[in-house]
Amino acid sequence: MKEQHTDPSDLGLVCLHQPSVPFVRTFCERMGIQPDMVVPTFHRTGNMGAATLPLQLAHVAGQGRLRPGTQVVLFGMASGASGGVMPISW
C-alpha cells in the first residue's frame, strides 16, 4: 500500500482473503484498518481462498456499497507465504 501511496484511512472497502475470524482481526490491527471496512464472509462461507475476493465484491455491489469513486483494496494470500494487494478506485 505504501508503494501505491494508499493510506488505510482513505479506503472505503477492504476485500480480504479470510482463512479465519481471528486472522481478520489481527490483520486489521497490524495494517491499521478499521474492521468495519472489511467485507465479512468467513462466518457464512468459511475459507474460500481466492474466490473470497470476487464474492465480497458481489456482496457489497448487491448492497449498493460500491459507488463510483469508492476506494477498494483487494488483499489476496497464498498459503501464508506470499500475497498480493490491488487498490481499485471503483
N, CA, C and O atoms as a GROMACS GRO file, in nm:
protein
  360
    1MET      N    1   0.083  -0.118   0.000
    1MET     CA    2   0.000   0.000   0.000
    1MET      C    3   0.087   0.125   0.000
    1MET      O    4   0.050   0.227  -0.058
    2LYS      N    5   0.204   0.116   0.065
    2LYS     CA    6   0.294   0.232   0.065
    2LYS      C    7   0.341   0.263  -0.076
    2LYS      O    8   0.349   0.379  -0.115
    3GLU      N    9   0.373   0.158  -0.154
    3GLU     CA   10   0.420   0.179  -0.291
    3GLU      C   11   0.314   0.247  -0.376
    3GLU      O   12   0.347   0.320  -0.469
    4GLN      N   13   0.187   0.223  -0.346
    4GLN     CA   14   0.077   0.282  -0.421
    4GLN      C   15   0.030   0.414  -0.360
    4GLN      O   16  -0.066   0.475  -0.407
    5HIS      N   17   0.099   0.458  -0.254
    5HIS     CA   18   0.064   0.582  -0.184
    5HIS      C   19  -0.081   0.578  -0.135
    5HIS      O   20  -0.156   0.675  -0.148
    6THR      N   21  -0.118   0.462  -0.079
    6THR     CA   22  -0.254   0.442  -0.031
    6THR      C   23  -0.253   0.441   0.122
    6THR      O   24  -0.185   0.359   0.184
    7ASP      N   25  -0.327   0.531   0.180
    7ASP     CA   26  -0.341   0.538   0.325
    7ASP      C   27  -0.463   0.454   0.365
    7ASP      O   28  -0.571   0.474   0.309
    8PRO      N   29  -0.447   0.361   0.460
    8PRO     CA   30  -0.561   0.278   0.501
    8PRO      C   31  -0.685   0.358   0.542
    8PRO      O   32  -0.797   0.310   0.525
    9SER      N   33  -0.666   0.478   0.594
    9SER     CA   34  -0.782   0.558   0.637
    9SER      C   35  -0.860   0.614   0.518
    9SER      O   36  -0.973   0.661   0.535
   10ASP      N   37  -0.803   0.609   0.397
   10ASP     CA   38  -0.872   0.658   0.278
   10ASP      C   39  -0.958   0.551   0.212
   10ASP      O   40  -1.034   0.580   0.119
   11LEU      N   41  -0.946   0.428   0.258
   11LEU     CA   42  -1.018   0.318   0.194
   11LEU      C   43  -1.165   0.318   0.231
   11LEU      O   44  -1.203   0.352   0.343
   12GLY      N   45  -1.247   0.279   0.135
   12GLY     CA   46  -1.390   0.263   0.161
   12GLY      C   47  -1.424   0.120   0.195
   12GLY      O   48  -1.507   0.095   0.282
   13LEU      N   49  -1.360   0.026   0.125
   13LEU     CA   50  -1.386  -0.117   0.145
   13LEU      C   51  -1.257  -0.196   0.134
   13LEU      O   52  -1.168  -0.161   0.057
   14VAL      N   53  -1.249  -0.302   0.213
   14VAL     CA   54  -1.134  -0.392   0.208
   14VAL      C   55  -1.186  -0.533   0.184
   14VAL      O   56  -1.262  -0.587   0.265
   15CYS      N   57  -1.146  -0.591   0.072
   15CYS     CA   58  -1.178  -0.731   0.042
   15CYS      C   59  -1.053  -0.812   0.076
   15CYS      O   60  -0.944  -0.784   0.025
   16LEU      N   61  -1.070  -0.910   0.161
   16LEU     CA   62  -0.956  -0.979   0.221
   16LEU      C   63  -0.980  -1.129   0.222
   16LEU      O   64  -1.087  -1.175   0.262
   17HIS      N   65  -0.881  -1.204   0.178
   17HIS     CA   66  -0.885  -1.350   0.195
   17HIS      C   67  -0.902  -1.376   0.345
   17HIS      O   68  -0.826  -1.324   0.426
   18GLN      N   69  -1.001  -1.456   0.382
   18GLN     CA   70  -1.036  -1.474   0.522
   18GLN      C   71  -1.026  -1.621   0.563
   18GLN      O   72  -1.125  -1.694   0.556
   19PRO      N   73  -0.907  -1.666   0.605
   19PRO     CA   74  -0.894  -1.804   0.649
   19PRO      C   75  -0.957  -1.830   0.786
   19PRO      O   76  -0.982  -1.945   0.821
   20SER      N   77  -0.982  -1.723   0.864
   20SER     CA   78  -1.047  -1.738   0.994
   20SER      C   79  -1.088  -1.600   1.045
   20SER      O   80  -1.040  -1.498   0.996
   21VAL      N   81  -1.178  -1.599   1.141
   21VAL     CA   82  -1.220  -1.472   1.202
   21VAL      C   83  -1.105  -1.407   1.279
   21VAL      O   84  -1.083  -1.287   1.264
   22PRO      N   85  -1.030  -1.484   1.361
   22PRO     CA   86  -0.916  -1.420   1.431
   22PRO      C   87  -0.813  -1.360   1.335
   22PRO      O   88  -0.752  -1.258   1.366
   23PHE      N   89  -0.793  -1.423   1.220
   23PHE     CA   90  -0.699  -1.369   1.122
   23PHE      C   91  -0.742  -1.228   1.079
   23PHE      O   92  -0.658  -1.139   1.069
   24VAL      N   93  -0.869  -1.209   1.054
   24VAL     CA   94  -0.919  -1.079   1.009
   24VAL      C   95  -0.892  -0.973   1.116
   24VAL      O   96  -0.848  -0.862   1.084
   25ARG      N   97  -0.919  -1.006   1.241
   25ARG     CA   98  -0.894  -0.909   1.349
   25ARG      C   99  -0.745  -0.873   1.357
   25ARG      O  100  -0.710  -0.755   1.366
   26THR      N  101  -0.659  -0.974   1.352
   26THR     CA  102  -0.515  -0.950   1.358
   26THR      C  103  -0.468  -0.868   1.239
   26THR      O  104  -0.387  -0.777   1.254
   27PHE      N  105  -0.516  -0.901   1.121
   27PHE     CA  106  -0.481  -0.828   1.000
   27PHE      C  107  -0.517  -0.680   1.014
   27PHE      O  108  -0.435  -0.593   0.985
   28CYS      N  109  -0.638  -0.653   1.059
   28CYS     CA  110  -0.682  -0.514   1.074
   28CYS      C  111  -0.595  -0.438   1.173
   28CYS      O  112  -0.556  -0.324   1.148
   29GLU      N  113  -0.563  -0.502   1.285
   29GLU     CA  114  -0.479  -0.437   1.386
   29GLU      C  115  -0.341  -0.404   1.329
   29GLU      O  116  -0.291  -0.293   1.348
   30ARG      N  117  -0.280  -0.498   1.260
   30ARG     CA  118  -0.145  -0.478   1.207
   30ARG      C  119  -0.140  -0.379   1.091
   30ARG      O  120  -0.041  -0.309   1.073
   31MET      N  121  -0.245  -0.374   1.012
   31MET     CA  122  -0.247  -0.287   0.895
   31MET      C  123  -0.306  -0.149   0.924
   31MET      O  124  -0.299  -0.060   0.840
   32GLY      N  125  -0.364  -0.131   1.042
   32GLY     CA  126  -0.427  -0.003   1.075
   32GLY      C  127  -0.556   0.020   1.000
   32GLY      O  128  -0.589   0.133   0.965
   33ILE      N  129  -0.628  -0.089   0.975
   33ILE     CA  130  -0.754  -0.083   0.902
   33ILE      C  131  -0.870  -0.100   0.998
   33ILE      O  132  -0.868  -0.188   1.084
   34GLN      N  133  -0.971  -0.016   0.985
   34GLN     CA  134  -1.090  -0.029   1.069
   34GLN      C  135  -1.165  -0.158   1.031
   34GLN      O  136  -1.191  -0.180   0.913
   35PRO      N  137  -1.199  -0.242   1.127
   35PRO     CA  138  -1.267  -0.369   1.096
   35PRO      C  139  -1.396  -0.353   1.017
   35PRO      O  140  -1.432  -0.442   0.940
   36ASP      N  141  -1.468  -0.242   1.033
   36ASP     CA  142  -1.594  -0.225   0.961
   36ASP      C  143  -1.574  -0.198   0.811
   36ASP      O  144  -1.670  -0.198   0.735
   37MET      N  145  -1.449  -0.176   0.769
   37MET     CA  146  -1.420  -0.160   0.626
   37MET      C  147  -1.404  -0.295   0.556
   37MET      O  148  -1.416  -0.303   0.434
   38VAL      N  149  -1.378  -0.401   0.634
   38VAL     CA  150  -1.361  -0.535   0.578
   38VAL      C  151  -1.499  -0.594   0.548
   38VAL      O  152  -1.591  -0.584   0.628
   39VAL      N  153  -1.511  -0.655   0.431
   39VAL     CA  154  -1.635  -0.721   0.392
   39VAL      C  155  -1.632  -0.862   0.450
   39VAL      O  156  -1.557  -0.947   0.401
   40PRO      N  157  -1.711  -0.890   0.554
   40PRO     CA  158  -1.704  -1.021   0.619
   40PRO      C  159  -1.774  -1.130   0.538
   40PRO      O  160  -1.886  -1.111   0.490
   41THR      N  161  -1.706  -1.243   0.522
   41THR     CA  162  -1.767  -1.358   0.454
   41THR      C  163  -1.741  -1.489   0.527
   41THR      O  164  -1.817  -1.584   0.510
   42PHE      N  165  -1.636  -1.495   0.607
   42PHE     CA  166  -1.597  -1.622   0.668
   42PHE      C  167  -1.712  -1.684   0.747
   42PHE      O  168  -1.732  -1.806   0.742
   43HIS      N  169  -1.787  -1.603   0.819
   43HIS     CA  170  -1.895  -1.655   0.904
   43HIS      C  171  -2.004  -1.724   0.822
   43HIS      O  172  -2.078  -1.806   0.876
   44ARG      N  173  -2.015  -1.692   0.692
   44ARG     CA  174  -2.117  -1.756   0.606
   44ARG      C  175  -2.060  -1.866   0.518
   44ARG      O  176  -2.127  -1.967   0.494
   45THR      N  177  -1.937  -1.847   0.471
   45THR     CA  178  -1.884  -1.938   0.369
   45THR      C  179  -1.761  -2.016   0.412
   45THR      O  180  -1.723  -2.112   0.344
   46GLY      N  181  -1.699  -1.977   0.522
   46GLY     CA  182  -1.572  -2.041   0.559
   46GLY      C  183  -1.461  -1.988   0.470
   46GLY      O  184  -1.474  -1.884   0.405
   47ASN      N  185  -1.351  -2.061   0.467
   47ASN     CA  186  -1.234  -2.022   0.389
   47ASN      C  187  -1.253  -2.065   0.244
   47ASN      O  188  -1.251  -2.184   0.213
   48MET      N  189  -1.273  -1.968   0.158
   48MET     CA  190  -1.293  -1.997   0.016
   48MET      C  191  -1.172  -1.959  -0.069
   48MET      O  192  -1.180  -1.955  -0.192
   49GLY      N  193  -1.060  -1.932  -0.004
   49GLY     CA  194  -0.939  -1.898  -0.078
   49GLY      C  195  -0.959  -1.776  -0.165
   49GLY      O  196  -1.022  -1.678  -0.124
   50ALA      N  197  -0.904  -1.782  -0.286
   50ALA     CA  198  -0.908  -1.667  -0.377
   50ALA      C  199  -1.050  -1.630  -0.420
   50ALA      O  200  -1.074  -1.515  -0.458
   51ALA      N  201  -1.143  -1.723  -0.414
   51ALA     CA  202  -1.282  -1.694  -0.453
   51ALA      C  203  -1.348  -1.596  -0.358
   51ALA      O  204  -1.452  -1.538  -0.390
   52THR      N  205  -1.290  -1.577  -0.242
   52THR     CA  206  -1.346  -1.484  -0.144
   52THR      C  207  -1.352  -1.341  -0.198
   52THR      O  208  -1.450  -1.270  -0.171
   53LEU      N  209  -1.252  -1.298  -0.272
   53LEU     CA  210  -1.246  -1.158  -0.317
   53LEU      C  211  -1.359  -1.122  -0.412
   53LEU      O  212  -1.428  -1.023  -0.387
   54PRO      N  213  -1.383  -1.197  -0.521
   54PRO     CA  214  -1.498  -1.160  -0.606
   54PRO      C  215  -1.632  -1.179  -0.535
   54PRO      O  216  -1.727  -1.106  -0.562
   55LEU      N  217  -1.639  -1.276  -0.445
   55LEU     CA  218  -1.761  -1.294  -0.366
   55LEU      C  219  -1.790  -1.170  -0.283
   55LEU      O  220  -1.904  -1.125  -0.275
   56GLN      N  221  -1.688  -1.116  -0.221
   56GLN     CA  222  -1.706  -0.995  -0.140
   56GLN      C  223  -1.748  -0.877  -0.227
   56GLN      O  224  -1.835  -0.800  -0.188
   57LEU      N  225  -1.687  -0.862  -0.344
   57LEU     CA  226  -1.727  -0.752  -0.433
   57LEU      C  227  -1.872  -0.766  -0.476
   57LEU      O  228  -1.946  -0.668  -0.480
   58ALA      N  229  -1.913  -0.888  -0.509
   58ALA     CA  230  -2.053  -0.911  -0.548
   58ALA      C  231  -2.147  -0.880  -0.432
   58ALA      O  232  -2.254  -0.822  -0.453
   59HIS      N  233  -2.107  -0.918  -0.312
   59HIS     CA  234  -2.190  -0.894  -0.193
   59HIS      C  235  -2.213  -0.744  -0.170
   59HIS      O  236  -2.326  -0.701  -0.151
   60VAL      N  237  -2.105  -0.665  -0.173
   60VAL     CA  238  -2.120  -0.522  -0.147
   60VAL      C  239  -2.186  -0.450  -0.264
   60VAL      O  240  -2.254  -0.349  -0.244
   61ALA      N  241  -2.168  -0.502  -0.386
   61ALA     CA  242  -2.238  -0.443  -0.500
   61ALA      C  243  -2.388  -0.461  -0.484
   61ALA      O  244  -2.466  -0.371  -0.514
   62GLY      N  245  -2.429  -0.578  -0.437
   62GLY     CA  246  -2.570  -0.605  -0.413
   62GLY      C  247  -2.629  -0.519  -0.302
   62GLY      O  248  -2.749  -0.494  -0.299
   63GLN      N  249  -2.544  -0.474  -0.212
   63GLN     CA  250  -2.588  -0.387  -0.102
   63GLN      C  251  -2.586  -0.239  -0.141
   63GLN      O  252  -2.631  -0.154  -0.064
   64GLY      N  253  -2.533  -0.209  -0.259
   64GLY     CA  254  -2.521  -0.070  -0.300
   64GLY      C  255  -2.404   0.002  -0.238
   64GLY      O  256  -2.399   0.125  -0.240
   65ARG      N  257  -2.307  -0.072  -0.184
   65ARG     CA  258  -2.192  -0.010  -0.117
   65ARG      C  259  -2.079   0.024  -0.214
   65ARG      O  260  -1.984   0.092  -0.175
   66LEU      N  261  -2.086  -0.022  -0.338
   66LEU     CA  262  -1.985   0.013  -0.438
   66LEU      C  263  -2.042   0.125  -0.524
   66LEU      O  264  -2.134   0.104  -0.602
   67ARG      N  265  -1.986   0.241  -0.509
   67ARG     CA  266  -2.030   0.356  -0.586
   67ARG      C  267  -1.909   0.414  -0.661
   67ARG      O  268  -1.796   0.391  -0.618
   68PRO      N  269  -1.930   0.486  -0.767
   68PRO     CA  270  -1.817   0.547  -0.837
   68PRO      C  271  -1.730   0.628  -0.740
   68PRO      O  272  -1.780   0.709  -0.663
   69GLY      N  273  -1.601   0.602  -0.746
   69GLY     CA  274  -1.506   0.672  -0.659
   69GLY      C  275  -1.473   0.598  -0.530
   69GLY      O  276  -1.381   0.639  -0.459
   70THR      N  277  -1.547   0.490  -0.498
   70THR     CA  278  -1.515   0.414  -0.376
   70THR      C  279  -1.376   0.357  -0.389
   70THR      O  280  -1.342   0.294  -0.489
   71GLN      N  281  -1.294   0.378  -0.287
   71GLN     CA  282  -1.160   0.323  -0.284
   71GLN      C  283  -1.165   0.184  -0.222
   71GLN      O  284  -1.201   0.169  -0.105
   72VAL      N  285  -1.129   0.084  -0.301
   72VAL     CA  286  -1.134  -0.056  -0.260
   72VAL      C  287  -0.994  -0.112  -0.268
   72VAL      O  288  -0.918  -0.077  -0.358
   73VAL      N  289  -0.958  -0.198  -0.175
   73VAL     CA  290  -0.831  -0.270  -0.186
   73VAL      C  291  -0.860  -0.419  -0.172
   73VAL      O  292  -0.935  -0.461  -0.084
   74LEU      N  293  -0.798  -0.497  -0.259
   74LEU     CA  294  -0.811  -0.643  -0.256
   74LEU      C  295  -0.681  -0.700  -0.202
   74LEU      O  296  -0.573  -0.672  -0.254
   75PHE      N  297  -0.691  -0.779  -0.096
   75PHE     CA  298  -0.576  -0.846  -0.037
   75PHE      C  299  -0.593  -0.996  -0.058
   75PHE      O  300  -0.686  -1.056  -0.005
   76GLY      N  301  -0.503  -1.055  -0.134
   76GLY     CA  302  -0.506  -1.199  -0.155
   76GLY      C  303  -0.380  -1.262  -0.098
   76GLY      O  304  -0.274  -1.200  -0.099
   77MET      N  305  -0.393  -1.384  -0.050
   77MET     CA  306  -0.278  -1.453   0.008
   77MET      C  307  -0.272  -1.596  -0.043
   77MET      O  308  -0.373  -1.655  -0.081
   78ALA      N  309  -0.151  -1.649  -0.043
   78ALA     CA  310  -0.130  -1.786  -0.089
   78ALA      C  311  -0.054  -1.864   0.017
   78ALA      O  312   0.066  -1.846   0.034
   79SER      N  313  -0.124  -1.950   0.086
   79SER     CA  314  -0.064  -2.037   0.187
   79SER      C  315   0.017  -1.961   0.292
   79SER      O  316   0.106  -2.019   0.355
   80GLY      N  317  -0.012  -1.835   0.311
   80GLY     CA  318   0.057  -1.756   0.412
   80GLY      C  319   0.200  -1.719   0.374
   80GLY      O  320   0.266  -1.647   0.448
   81ALA      N  321   0.248  -1.768   0.260
   81ALA     CA  322   0.387  -1.744   0.220
   81ALA      C  323   0.401  -1.624   0.126
   81ALA      O  324   0.509  -1.565   0.118
   82SER      N  325   0.295  -1.589   0.058
   82SER     CA  326   0.302  -1.475  -0.034
   82SER      C  327   0.165  -1.409  -0.040
   82SER      O  328   0.065  -1.465   0.006
   83GLY      N  329   0.162  -1.292  -0.096
   83GLY     CA  330   0.035  -1.222  -0.104
   83GLY      C  331   0.038  -1.116  -0.212
   83GLY      O  332   0.144  -1.083  -0.266
   84GLY      N  333  -0.078  -1.065  -0.242
   84GLY     CA  334  -0.089  -0.959  -0.340
   84GLY      C  335  -0.189  -0.855  -0.294
   84GLY      O  336  -0.285  -0.885  -0.223
   85VAL      N  337  -0.165  -0.732  -0.333
   85VAL     CA  338  -0.252  -0.621  -0.296
   85VAL      C  339  -0.288  -0.546  -0.425
   85VAL      O  340  -0.201  -0.514  -0.506
   86MET      N  341  -0.417  -0.519  -0.442
   86MET     CA  342  -0.461  -0.445  -0.559
   86MET      C  343  -0.556  -0.334  -0.517
   86MET      O  344  -0.670  -0.361  -0.480
   87PRO      N  345  -0.510  -0.208  -0.523
   87PRO     CA  346  -0.600  -0.097  -0.495
   87PRO      C  347  -0.684  -0.066  -0.620
   87PRO      O  348  -0.634  -0.071  -0.732
   88ILE      N  349  -0.810  -0.036  -0.598
   88ILE     CA  350  -0.902  -0.006  -0.708
   88ILE      C  351  -0.982   0.119  -0.671
   88ILE      O  352  -1.031   0.133  -0.559
   89SER      N  353  -0.994   0.208  -0.766
   89SER     CA  354  -1.088   0.320  -0.750
   89SER      C  355  -1.209   0.282  -0.830
   89SER      O  356  -1.206   0.285  -0.953
   90TRP      N  357  -1.318   0.246  -0.761
   90TRP     CA  358  -1.437   0.195  -0.829
   90TRP      C  359  -1.499   0.307  -0.906
   90TRP      O  360  -1.601   0.287  -0.972
   0.00000   0.00000   0.00000
